[in-house]
Each structure stands twice: as structure tokens, then as C-alpha cells.
């Protein structure tokens, strides 16, 4: 297949129109209290094979690779724009939610999927691992309009930035069949190794990068944001090269760089935010393209609703309660953190891993996760302001 100048012209026109429409849709989604991911997913579905435009896209491996790249950009932006002083008091709870909380959530959803949906244990555990991580983009697109105290935003930021890494490792191990050959301790050891080494790589790149940037006299202010993003992605690449977690590395490196006294910090954060929005738009539209609406029937919808019910009403509250052992909080705070565990692009991207590995039943798994994300984002997203007021956790000054 060739790609000539005429095709480039068409691609640029369609891409510009779709991207502009997605950008303008942010205002609409903010006005109604919905995460913009739902609109982007809808755009992708309309552009896909089941929509009026009929663009075919079934390359799960490409979606997997592009999805990981987009998630890396989103995590880098999250680290660069997060205030460490605000997160630090709740970092223990965030780490606990990203590790112990994920483990509890995976176990509860897996048991529910096996006994309620009749899925084999492999697919049930995969579904639990795929659905467990929260999504930073989905959470904070709604939380921007909800005035919350720092004790809550710090915990939610830490969780959403750190919980991608263990679930990516777990889903990858199960999808490749390595979990069946290794014992539980070996799987846990692999996850711990990847998290620790990935975080150490991130610390090294972040500290070294901050030292370099403070001493580099670049000829243009526009080069500083590019250099900082390159340093963050260097951490991702180095961690992946030593078989550690690239997601942990890029988030930690970006967190250090974003909280260091670097030249043109405001320009760097603005650039990272713009690139992250572009990554989100491209990611959600691509995932919408990957969906085949013809495969979704009443059985898929019922399975998605049951999975989301188990996740939202049972697994999430239990995981938050268990995680709070390391840093106790008031029940009303824990209740809001439980309700604010929005799922977004991350579970859908994780569902492309078994697709790309050719796991039996991966197509059904992808459809269940896709429908579940849409249904429960519609349920929990608009009700977060109401939940904050009802639980009394919103800042009184606003």
C-alpha cells in the first residue's frame, strides 16, 4: 500500500476537521459534566466500520502500540503538572491504592466474573486486571469542576499516576501465558521488580534531567518544553530496555522535572497539557474505531453492566477501604474516593493486549470493557459534584 501526496491532503483535511471538532467538544462535555472521552469514543465509532464513514481499522497490535504511546504522553503531562507539595501528604494512600487496592479489585472482579458471568478463570482474572486501574484523564476532566480539598486531590492524583504500571505488567503476564507457568510469588515478584526499578530509573532521569536543564542555555524558549518531554520519554525507554515499568519511570521522571526550578516552567506545562489533549483525542478516537458495533448484543451489555456493578459497588469500595490501612481517612473521604474511581482509556487500552496476543475470547473481553466504561462513566461522571456535596467533602469556600 502506497501513501502519496493526494492521500496526505485528504488525511490532513479529515484529521484537522475531526481534531477541531473534538477540541470544541471539550466545552460541551464540561458544560454537562461528562468526561470528554465519551464524545471522542463516539467520534471514533462514527468514523469506524459500523458508522456512516466506514473506515476499517482492526489492527489490534497497532492499537496496542499507539495506545501505550498515548498513555505515556498522558502520564508525562500528569507528572509535569502535579504539585508534589499537594500530593506528598497522601502519597502513602496513593501507593496503597495503586498496589494493594489494585490486588483487591482484581481478585473481587475475577471472582464475580467467574461465578456470575461464567468466564473461565484466565479471562476472569484478565477482566479484573483490565478494569482495576483508574484513568487520570477521565477523573480530572470531571474533578476540574468539583472543588475538592488537597487531601482528596492528592490521593486521586497519586493513584491515577501510579496504578497503570502494575496492571500493565499483570495483563501482559497473563496474556502471554507466562502466569500459567509461573507461580503467584513469581508473578508478584515480577510486578514489584518492574515497579521498583522503573521508579528508580525515573528518579535518575528526573534528577539528572533537572540538573542538565538548569545549566543548558538553549537559544529558544520553545526548545525547553521539547527537551523536558524528551527527558521524560528517555526514562520510559531506559526502563523498558531493562524490562522494568516504563509507565512508572516516565511518571516519576516527569513528577521530578515538573517540581524542579527549571527555565520556562509555565511554557513547559502548557506545552505538555496541549500534547496530552492531542494524545487523548487520538487515543479515544482510535479506540472507537477499533470497536465493531455489530458484535455487541444484549449478552455483551448484560455482562458489561454486571462487571461494572461488581467493580463499582463491591470491588472499588473494598479496595479503597483496604488501602486506607496505611493512611486512615474519614469514611466520607473514602466514600468519595471510591465513587471517583472513573475508568477511561486505560482499561480499553489494556484490553488491546490480549487482542494483540490472540487470547481466546479477547474480542468479547474488549467489547465488555468498552461498554462498561461508557455505561459507568455516564453514571458516575455527572454525579461526582452531587456526591461531593452529599458527603460534605467539597470546599466550603466554593
C-alpha positions as CSV (number, residue, x, y, z in Angstrom):
1,X,0.0,0.0,0.0
2,X,1.4,3.4,-1.0
3,X,0.8,6.8,0.6
4,X,1.0,9.6,-1.9
5,X,0.6,13.4,-1.7
6,X,-3.1,13.3,-2.5
7,X,-3.8,10.9,0.3
8,X,-1.8,13.2,2.6
9,X,-4.0,16.1,1.6
10,X,-7.2,14.1,2.4
11,X,-5.6,12.9,5.7
12,X,-4.7,16.4,6.7
13,X,-8.2,17.7,5.9
14,X,-10.1,14.9,7.7
15,X,-7.6,15.0,10.6
16,X,-7.9,18.7,11.1
17,X,-11.8,18.6,11.0
18,X,-12.0,15.7,13.4
19,X,-9.4,17.2,15.8
20,X,-11.1,20.6,15.8
21,X,-14.5,19.1,16.4
22,X,-13.0,17.1,19.3
23,X,-11.4,20.2,20.8
24,X,-14.7,22.2,20.6
25,X,-16.5,19.2,22.2
26,X,-14.4,19.7,25.4
27,X,-16.6,22.8,26.1
28,X,-19.8,20.8,25.6
29,X,-18.6,17.9,27.8
30,X,-17.6,20.3,30.6
31,X,-21.0,22.0,30.4
32,X,-22.9,18.8,31.0
33,X,-20.4,17.3,33.5
34,X,-19.3,14.4,31.3
35,X,-15.7,13.3,30.6
36,X,-14.8,14.3,27.1
37,X,-13.7,10.7,26.4
38,X,-17.3,9.7,25.7
39,X,-17.6,12.2,22.9
40,X,-14.2,11.1,21.5
41,X,-15.2,7.5,21.6
42,X,-18.4,8.3,19.8
43,X,-16.5,10.2,17.1
44,X,-14.3,7.1,16.6
45,X,-17.3,4.8,16.4
46,X,-19.0,7.0,13.8
47,X,-15.8,7.1,11.8
48,X,-15.4,3.3,12.1
49,X,-16.8,0.4,10.1
50,X,-20.1,0.5,11.9
51,X,-20.7,4.2,11.3
52,X,-21.6,6.2,8.2
53,X,-17.9,6.8,7.2
54,X,-17.0,3.1,7.3
55,X,-13.3,3.5,7.9
56,X,-11.9,-0.1,8.6
57,X,-9.5,-0.5,11.5
58,X,-8.8,-3.9,13.0
59,X,-5.1,-3.9,13.8
60,X,-5.0,-4.7,17.5
61,X,-1.2,-4.7,17.6
62,X,-1.0,-1.2,16.2
63,X,-3.8,0.0,18.6
64,X,-1.8,-1.6,21.4
65,X,1.4,0.2,20.5
66,X,-0.3,3.6,19.8
67,X,-2.3,3.3,23.0
68,X,0.8,2.8,25.1
69,X,2.4,5.8,23.4
70,X,-0.6,7.9,24.1
71,X,-0.8,6.7,27.8
72,X,2.9,7.6,28.2
73,X,2.3,11.2,27.0
74,X,-0.7,11.5,29.3
75,X,1.3,10.2,32.3
76,X,4.1,12.6,31.5
77,X,1.7,15.5,31.5
78,X,0.2,14.3,34.7
79,X,3.7,14.3,36.4
80,X,4.7,17.6,35.0
81,X,1.5,19.4,36.1
82,X,1.2,17.7,39.6
83,X,2.2,19.7,42.6
84,X,4.4,17.4,44.8
85,X,3.6,19.5,47.9
86,X,0.0,18.8,47.4
87,X,0.5,15.1,46.7
88,X,3.1,14.3,49.3
89,X,0.9,14.1,52.4
90,X,-1.2,11.5,50.6
91,X,1.4,9.6,48.7
92,X,1.2,6.6,51.0
93,X,-2.5,6.2,50.4
94,X,-1.9,6.7,46.6
95,X,0.7,4.0,46.6
96,X,-1.5,1.7,48.6
97,X,-4.4,2.2,46.2
98,X,-2.1,1.5,43.2
99,X,-0.8,-1.8,44.7
100,X,-2.9,-3.3,47.5
101,X,-6.1,-1.7,46.1
102,X,-5.5,-3.0,42.6
103,X,-4.8,-6.5,44.0
104,X,-8.1,-6.5,46.0
105,X,-10.0,-5.1,43.0
106,X,-8.6,-7.7,40.6
107,X,-9.5,-10.5,43.0
108,X,-13.1,-9.4,43.6
109,X,-13.9,-8.7,39.9
110,X,-12.3,-12.0,38.9
111,X,-14.4,-14.0,41.4
112,X,-17.5,-12.1,40.3
113,X,-16.8,-12.6,36.5
114,X,-16.2,-16.3,37.0
115,X,-19.2,-17.1,39.1
116,X,-21.7,-14.6,37.8
117,X,-20.7,-14.5,34.1
118,X,-19.3,-18.0,33.8
119,X,-16.0,-16.8,32.4
120,X,-13.0,-19.2,32.7
121,X,-10.5,-18.2,35.3
122,X,-8.0,-16.8,32.8
123,X,-10.4,-14.5,31.2
124,X,-12.0,-13.6,34.6
125,X,-8.6,-12.6,36.1
126,X,-7.8,-10.7,32.9
127,X,-11.1,-8.8,33.1
128,X,-10.3,-7.9,36.8
129,X,-6.8,-6.7,35.9
130,X,-8.1,-4.7,32.9
131,X,-10.9,-3.0,34.8
132,X,-9.0,-2.2,38.0
133,X,-6.9,0.9,37.2
134,X,-8.5,4.3,37.3
135,X,-7.9,6.8,34.5
136,X,-6.2,10.2,35.2
137,X,-7.7,11.8,32.1
138,X,-11.3,10.7,32.9
139,X,-11.0,11.5,36.6
140,X,-9.6,15.0,36.3
141,X,-11.7,16.1,33.3
142,X,-14.6,15.9,35.8
143,X,-12.8,16.9,39.0
144,X,-11.7,20.2,37.4
145,X,-15.2,21.4,38.1
146,X,-15.5,19.9,41.6
147,X,-13.9,22.0,44.3
148,X,-12.1,19.4,46.5
149,X,-9.6,19.7,49.4
150,X,-6.0,18.8,48.8
151,X,-6.2,15.6,50.8
152,X,-8.5,14.1,48.2
153,X,-7.0,15.5,45.0
154,X,-3.5,14.4,46.2
155,X,-4.7,10.8,46.8
156,X,-6.5,10.6,43.5
157,X,-3.6,12.1,41.6
158,X,-1.1,9.7,43.1
159,X,-3.4,6.7,42.5
160,X,-4.2,7.5,38.8
161,X,-0.5,8.2,38.1
162,X,0.8,5.0,39.7
163,X,-1.8,2.3,39.1
164,X,-1.2,1.9,35.4
165,X,2.2,0.2,35.9
166,X,1.2,-2.9,37.9
167,X,-1.9,-3.6,35.9
168,X,0.0,-3.3,32.6
169,X,2.5,-5.9,33.9
170,X,-0.2,-8.2,35.2
171,X,-2.3,-8.1,32.0
172,X,0.9,-8.7,29.9
173,X,1.9,-11.7,32.0
174,X,-1.5,-13.3,31.8
175,X,-2.0,-12.6,28.1
176,X,1.3,-14.2,27.1
177,X,0.7,-17.3,29.2
178,X,3.6,-16.6,31.5
179,X,1.4,-16.5,34.5
180,X,0.3,-20.1,34.0
181,X,3.9,-21.3,34.0
182,X,5.0,-19.1,36.9
183,X,3.7,-19.2,40.5
184,X,1.9,-16.5,42.3
185,X,5.0,-15.4,44.1
186,X,7.0,-15.2,40.9
187,X,4.3,-13.0,39.3
188,X,4.2,-10.8,42.4
189,X,8.0,-10.6,42.3
190,X,8.0,-9.5,38.7
191,X,5.5,-6.8,39.3
192,X,7.4,-5.5,42.3
193,X,10.7,-5.6,40.4
194,X,9.3,-3.7,37.4
195,X,7.7,-1.0,39.7
196,X,10.8,-0.5,41.9
197,X,13.3,-0.5,39.0
198,X,11.1,1.6,36.8
199,X,10.7,4.2,39.6
200,X,14.5,4.2,40.2
201,X,15.1,4.8,36.5
202,X,12.5,7.7,36.7
203,X,14.3,9.2,39.7
204,X,17.7,9.0,38.0
205,X,16.4,10.6,34.7
206,X,14.4,13.2,36.6
207,X,17.2,14.3,38.8
208,X,19.8,14.2,36.0
209,X,17.5,15.9,33.6
210,X,16.7,18.7,36.1
211,X,20.5,19.3,36.6
212,X,21.1,19.4,32.8
213,X,18.1,21.8,32.1
214,X,19.2,24.3,34.8
215,X,22.6,24.6,33.1
216,X,21.6,24.4,29.5
217,X,21.4,27.7,27.7
218,X,19.1,26.9,24.8
219,X,18.7,29.5,22.0
220,X,14.9,29.4,22.0
221,X,12.3,29.1,24.8
222,X,10.3,26.8,22.7
223,X,13.1,24.2,22.9
224,X,12.8,23.8,26.7
225,X,9.4,22.0,26.6
226,X,10.6,19.7,23.9
227,X,13.8,18.9,25.9
228,X,11.8,18.2,29.1
229,X,9.4,15.8,27.3
230,X,12.4,14.0,25.7
231,X,13.9,13.5,29.1
232,X,10.7,12.0,30.4
233,X,10.5,9.7,27.4
234,X,14.1,8.8,27.9
235,X,13.1,7.4,31.3
236,X,10.4,5.4,29.6
237,X,12.7,3.9,27.0
238,X,15.5,3.1,29.5
239,X,13.1,1.4,31.9
240,X,11.7,-0.7,29.0
241,X,15.2,-1.6,27.9
242,X,15.9,-3.2,31.3
243,X,12.5,-4.9,31.4
244,X,11.1,-2.5,34.0
245,X,7.9,-0.4,34.0
246,X,8.2,2.4,31.5
247,X,4.9,3.9,32.9
248,X,6.3,4.2,36.4
249,X,9.6,5.6,35.1
250,X,8.0,8.3,32.9
251,X,5.6,9.4,35.6
252,X,8.2,9.7,38.3
253,X,10.7,11.4,36.0
254,X,8.0,13.9,34.9
255,X,7.0,14.5,38.5
256,X,10.6,15.4,39.5
257,X,11.0,17.6,36.4
258,X,7.7,19.3,36.9
259,X,8.5,20.2,40.5
260,X,12.1,21.4,39.8
261,X,13.1,25.0,39.3
262,X,13.6,24.8,35.6
263,X,13.6,27.6,33.0
264,X,10.2,28.3,31.3
265,X,8.2,26.1,33.6
266,X,4.9,27.7,32.6
267,X,5.6,27.2,28.9
268,X,6.6,23.6,29.5
269,X,3.5,22.7,31.4
270,X,1.3,24.4,28.8
271,X,3.0,22.5,26.0
272,X,2.7,19.2,27.9
273,X,-1.0,19.9,28.5
274,X,-1.7,20.6,24.8
275,X,0.2,17.5,23.7
276,X,-1.6,15.4,26.3
277,X,-5.0,16.7,25.0
278,X,-4.0,15.7,21.5
279,X,-2.9,12.3,22.7
280,X,-6.2,11.8,24.5
281,X,-8.2,12.8,21.4
282,X,-6.2,10.5,19.1
283,X,-6.3,7.6,21.6
284,X,-10.1,7.7,22.2
285,X,-10.9,8.2,18.5
286,X,-8.7,5.2,17.7
287,X,-10.3,3.0,20.3
288,X,-13.7,3.9,19.0
289,X,-12.5,2.9,15.5
290,X,-11.4,-0.4,16.8
291,X,-14.8,-1.3,18.1
292,X,-17.1,-3.4,16.0
293,X,-20.6,-2.4,16.9
294,X,-22.1,-5.4,15.1
295,X,-20.5,-7.7,17.8
296,X,-22.3,-6.0,20.7
297,X,-25.6,-7.7,21.6
298,X,-27.8,-7.9,24.7
299,X,-25.4,-10.5,26.2
300,X,-22.5,-8.2,26.0
301,X,-24.4,-5.3,27.5
302,X,-25.6,-7.5,30.4
303,X,-22.1,-8.8,31.0
304,X,-20.7,-5.2,31.0
305,X,-23.4,-4.0,33.4
306,X,-22.8,-6.9,35.8
307,X,-19.0,-6.3,35.6
308,X,-19.4,-2.6,36.3
309,X,-21.8,-3.2,39.1
310,X,-19.3,-5.6,40.8
311,X,-16.5,-3.2,40.2
312,X,-18.3,0.0,41.4
313,X,-20.4,-1.3,44.3
314,X,-18.1,-4.1,45.7
315,X,-14.5,-4.1,44.4
316,X,-13.8,-0.4,44.4
317,X,-15.1,0.3,48.0
318,X,-13.3,-2.8,49.4
319,X,-10.1,-1.8,47.6
320,X,-10.3,1.8,49.0
321,X,-11.1,0.5,52.5
322,X,-8.2,-2.0,52.4
323,X,-5.8,0.6,51.1
324,X,-6.7,3.1,53.8
325,X,-5.0,0.9,56.4
326,X,-1.7,2.6,55.7
327,X,-3.2,6.1,56.0
328,X,-6.6,6.2,57.6
329,X,-9.1,8.8,56.5
330,X,-12.7,9.8,57.3
331,X,-15.3,7.5,55.9
332,X,-16.9,10.3,53.9
333,X,-13.5,10.9,52.2
334,X,-13.0,7.2,51.5
335,X,-16.6,7.1,50.1
336,X,-15.9,9.9,47.7
337,X,-12.5,8.4,46.6
338,X,-14.4,5.2,46.0
339,X,-17.0,6.9,43.8
340,X,-14.4,9.0,42.0
341,X,-12.6,5.9,40.6
342,X,-13.5,6.6,37.0
343,X,-12.4,4.3,34.3
344,X,-11.5,5.6,30.9
345,X,-8.9,4.9,28.2
346,X,-6.6,2.8,30.4
347,X,-8.9,-0.3,30.7
348,X,-9.8,-0.1,26.9
349,X,-6.1,0.1,26.0
350,X,-5.3,-2.8,28.4
351,X,-8.0,-4.8,26.6
352,X,-5.9,-4.5,23.4
353,X,-3.1,-6.5,25.0
354,X,-4.9,-9.9,24.9
355,X,-6.3,-8.9,21.5
356,X,-2.8,-8.4,20.1
357,X,-1.6,-11.7,21.8
358,X,-4.5,-13.7,20.2
359,X,-6.0,-14.8,23.5
360,X,-9.2,-16.8,23.1
361,X,-12.2,-14.7,23.9
362,X,-10.3,-11.4,23.7
363,X,-12.8,-9.9,21.3
364,X,-15.6,-10.5,23.8
365,X,-13.4,-9.1,26.6
366,X,-12.7,-5.9,24.6
367,X,-16.4,-5.4,23.9
368,X,-17.4,-5.9,27.6
369,X,-14.8,-3.4,28.8
370,X,-15.7,-0.8,26.1
371,X,-19.4,-1.0,27.0
372,X,-18.7,-1.0,30.7
373,X,-16.5,2.1,30.5
374,X,-19.2,4.0,28.6
375,X,-22.1,3.0,30.8
376,X,-20.4,3.6,34.2
377,X,-18.8,6.9,33.0
378,X,-22.2,8.1,32.2
379,X,-23.4,7.0,35.6
380,X,-20.5,8.2,37.9
381,X,-19.1,11.2,35.9
382,X,-22.1,13.6,36.1
383,X,-22.9,12.6,39.8
384,X,-19.4,13.5,41.2
385,X,-20.4,17.1,42.1
386,X,-23.6,15.7,43.8
387,X,-21.5,13.1,45.7
388,X,-19.1,15.7,46.9
389,X,-21.9,17.9,48.2
390,X,-23.8,15.0,49.8
391,X,-20.7,13.6,51.5
392,X,-19.6,17.1,52.6
393,X,-16.1,16.9,51.1
394,X,-16.4,19.9,48.7
395,X,-14.5,23.1,49.8
396,X,-16.9,25.4,51.6
397,X,-15.4,28.5,50.0
398,X,-16.7,27.4,46.6
